Amino acid sequence: METILQRLMAIDGVTGALLVGKDGLVVASAMDSEDEEMVSAMAAAAYDASGRYIEQLNMGDIRHVLFETTRGVIQVSDGGDLLVVVRSSRDANIGRVRIEMQQAGLRLSEQMGAY
């Protein structure tokens, strides 16, 4: 799991990466601040709320959410039993971050299946 986080942190502009249970609890973190628990809980809650919204629109299952703000970007991606959460600056390559997050989700699913 640490390798997954290290790959995400190696992207220019990424300021934090977390693996989060869908209940909002931190499983693994590469975040340099004390607010990792708050970020993880809020990311899980926002992902859940977004999923319910999309369900109401009959658009299928949610896989990835992007929150772009004036101060940066938070992306949340489904990784099977876990969520992959990445915080980045506005100048980070959002597409590259998303691709790495998708690959991280696949690796997590494979790792979790091995247990």
Steps between C-alpha positions, in 0.01 A plus 500: 500500500787734571630454144161609366514818706862568403412479128221752548720734707766494225268695267582872484243702692365216714499611863343198664373149435288274717349155495172523683240251610153574367413572863743797490781349708861543386660173387826648369620856457765705323365832619724750674236655720299417808173537309523158334217363716273791409589475130437124498166526682377784280619329179310182590187700588520706178558186292199332660279807445617527139420133449147548631455802271617305193278207599197733500591600143521132396852555367652177633765450765734781593873437444676835535420842644694823447457811713675801347529804725677833497773352722550157345346173393376198693440180305337189643505169314348162575761239586272209584477483878695825532492849358807665350508869595748747349541868581691713251573857405305659215800473267536122536426290193150387600480241222825335604386494861174336396676233291735418790201483735323255270812283487526523879140382529576199281810414704302534824226271371763241408674531837176481697393196297824327602406515871 
